[in-house]
């Protein structure tokens, strides 16, 4: 798979606007300032492919990024931004729920948290949903460059305990700035998508 061959394909707010394809999809979910767009750019070694808003809560729809016609990254609206009205927050939740509950191509969810802090109530709610859904998921502990390396394992343990995530759930320290965790994240992605794992053979 050529990760350099990637492009923004479409924006969607309901099912009729989703791409018509059977390509596996990887959805990124997290708080409004979690760094979903930055993570997509880091994974693809691009600076400005995914739009990084200066204002949290900017993403209001599903953004589909096609990677070499082999997979899609789906940047979902963030949750938990206090300045968003309740009606708008509810609307975004509907967009997220409709996608996560109905999309057959969804192969993996990457849930972003901040490695510096305990997961929020919204993070816990999202994680509980992931557990019940049965969809494979990975937790990305973002901003790993902002804490000493000696503190990473301690903070990962804090995140695991707060979310009550089982020992089988991968929690990967990640930095969009330094690309720390990039290779481990790609390895985890490929292990969930057989067609990508074949590239390693």
Legacy VTK file of the C-alpha trace (Angstrom):
# vtk DataFile Version 3.0
C-alpha trace
ASCII
DATASET POLYDATA
POINTS 201 float
0.000 0.000 0.000
1.316 3.412 -0.982
0.439 5.715 1.914
1.676 8.703 -0.080
-1.188 8.134 -2.504
-3.932 9.530 -0.278
-6.609 12.137 -0.781
-9.702 13.675 0.739
-12.668 12.032 -0.956
-15.926 13.257 0.535
-17.848 14.691 3.457
-21.020 13.039 4.745
-23.704 13.751 7.304
-25.983 10.820 6.467
-25.796 7.365 4.909
-26.689 8.402 1.376
-23.460 10.423 1.228
-21.074 7.660 2.314
-18.642 6.417 -0.362
-19.985 3.501 -2.369
-17.246 0.924 -1.912
-16.228 -2.188 -0.016
-12.865 -0.757 1.075
-12.176 -1.251 4.817
-12.676 1.855 6.941
-10.897 3.032 10.072
-12.830 5.565 12.143
-11.169 8.015 14.508
-13.149 9.163 17.518
-12.300 11.398 20.444
-12.894 14.740 22.082
-13.055 17.828 19.888
-9.420 18.714 20.593
-8.078 15.152 20.623
-6.033 15.521 17.434
-7.827 13.217 14.979
-6.909 15.233 11.886
-3.318 15.627 13.056
-3.080 11.880 13.568
-4.279 11.165 10.033
-1.666 13.570 8.681
1.050 11.944 10.807
0.120 8.405 9.750
0.235 9.414 6.095
3.320 11.639 6.402
1.332 14.607 5.129
1.129 18.091 6.567
-2.239 19.374 5.419
-4.264 16.496 3.976
-6.682 16.380 6.905
-7.902 19.797 8.007
-6.722 20.790 11.472
-9.078 23.419 12.848
-7.908 26.195 15.140
-11.214 26.021 17.009
-12.254 22.812 18.821
-15.552 21.452 17.583
-14.885 22.573 13.998
-15.491 19.164 12.390
-19.243 18.793 11.997
-19.458 15.842 9.654
-17.725 12.634 8.639
-14.658 13.252 6.483
-13.481 10.325 4.360
-9.820 10.077 3.329
-8.952 7.465 0.702
-5.564 5.771 1.058
-4.413 4.183 -2.213
-7.890 2.707 -2.745
-6.998 0.230 0.013
-8.632 1.833 3.045
-10.420 4.919 4.291
-9.643 6.968 7.357
-12.888 8.469 8.646
-12.504 11.597 10.764
-15.611 11.837 12.937
-17.044 14.882 14.758
-15.472 15.354 18.157
-17.419 15.098 21.362
-17.325 16.937 24.675
-16.720 20.504 23.532
-18.430 22.705 26.127
-19.154 25.680 23.841
-21.261 23.595 21.462
-25.015 23.892 22.001
-26.915 20.844 23.234
-28.904 20.642 19.998
-25.757 20.705 17.868
-24.029 18.194 20.139
-27.039 15.890 19.805
-26.949 16.269 16.022
-23.271 15.315 15.911
-23.968 12.328 18.165
-26.612 11.158 15.702
-24.130 11.408 12.827
-21.576 9.368 14.774
-24.066 6.747 15.945
-25.596 6.261 12.484
-22.161 5.636 11.011
-20.808 3.370 13.750
-23.978 1.270 13.949
-24.568 0.766 10.242
-21.297 0.790 8.326
-20.387 -2.759 7.343
-16.963 -1.709 6.047
-15.924 -0.426 9.478
-12.924 -2.579 10.366
-11.377 -0.688 13.262
-11.983 2.279 15.551
-9.140 4.366 16.945
-10.189 6.158 20.117
-7.999 9.146 20.968
-7.299 10.243 24.522
-4.810 12.687 26.031
-1.928 10.844 27.716
-1.461 13.763 30.133
-4.872 13.500 31.791
-7.395 10.999 33.074
-10.033 10.175 30.457
-13.133 12.361 30.742
-16.686 11.215 31.383
-17.316 11.497 27.648
-14.279 9.303 26.978
-15.596 6.705 29.425
-19.015 6.783 27.758
-17.424 6.327 24.334
-15.251 3.475 25.560
-18.221 1.707 27.126
-20.000 1.950 23.780
-16.986 0.466 21.989
-16.895 -2.470 24.383
-20.590 -3.198 23.831
-20.375 -2.770 20.051
-17.884 -5.574 19.573
-16.026 -3.557 16.927
-12.228 -3.929 17.127
-10.622 -0.825 18.566
-7.313 0.676 19.622
-6.724 3.490 22.100
-4.246 6.171 21.039
-2.736 8.070 23.964
-2.029 11.370 22.229
0.548 14.096 22.947
3.119 11.564 24.130
5.824 14.124 23.381
4.434 16.385 26.114
5.445 14.159 29.033
8.774 12.558 30.037
9.304 9.086 28.586
9.731 7.802 32.135
6.123 8.750 32.826
4.532 7.117 29.771
3.913 3.656 31.239
2.432 5.155 34.411
0.019 7.312 32.417
-0.935 4.441 30.121
-1.815 2.426 33.228
-3.921 5.370 34.462
-5.849 5.470 31.186
-6.401 1.714 31.214
-7.689 1.791 34.795
-9.984 4.794 34.282
-11.546 3.311 31.149
-11.553 -0.196 32.609
-9.907 -1.385 29.404
-8.868 -5.016 29.356
-5.260 -6.069 29.066
-5.977 -7.253 25.516
-6.755 -3.693 24.357
-3.809 -1.901 22.790
-3.066 1.549 24.181
-0.426 3.148 21.984
1.441 6.320 23.039
1.343 8.607 20.007
2.656 11.999 18.990
1.595 13.725 15.793
4.562 16.076 16.212
7.378 13.555 16.558
5.607 10.570 14.888
6.200 8.523 18.049
3.974 5.446 17.867
3.419 5.720 14.111
4.949 2.348 13.224
3.199 0.594 16.104
-0.128 2.112 15.046
0.293 0.957 11.456
1.207 -2.517 12.685
-1.980 -2.626 14.771
-4.068 -1.372 11.839
-2.674 -4.001 9.490
-3.285 -6.777 12.007
-7.013 -5.925 11.868
-7.233 -5.755 8.077
-6.096 -8.988 6.376
-5.773 -7.362 2.936
-3.182 -4.936 4.326
-1.365 -7.623 6.308
-0.746 -9.434 3.018
1.549 -6.563 2.007
3.977 -7.710 4.699
4.248 -11.227 3.298
LINES 1 202
201 0 1 2 3 4 5 6 7 8 9 10 11 12 13 14 15 16 17 18 19 20 21 22 23 24 25 26 27 28 29 30 31 32 33 34 35 36 37 38 39 40 41 42 43 44 45 46 47 48 49 50 51 52 53 54 55 56 57 58 59 60 61 62 63 64 65 66 67 68 69 70 71 72 73 74 75 76 77 78 79 80 81 82 83 84 85 86 87 88 89 90 91 92 93 94 95 96 97 98 99 100 101 102 103 104 105 106 107 108 109 110 111 112 113 114 115 116 117 118 119 120 121 122 123 124 125 126 127 128 129 130 131 132 133 134 135 136 137 138 139 140 141 142 143 144 145 146 147 148 149 150 151 152 153 154 155 156 157 158 159 160 161 162 163 164 165 166 167 168 169 170 171 172 173 174 175 176 177 178 179 180 181 182 183 184 185 186 187 188 189 190 191 192 193 194 195 196 197 198 199 200
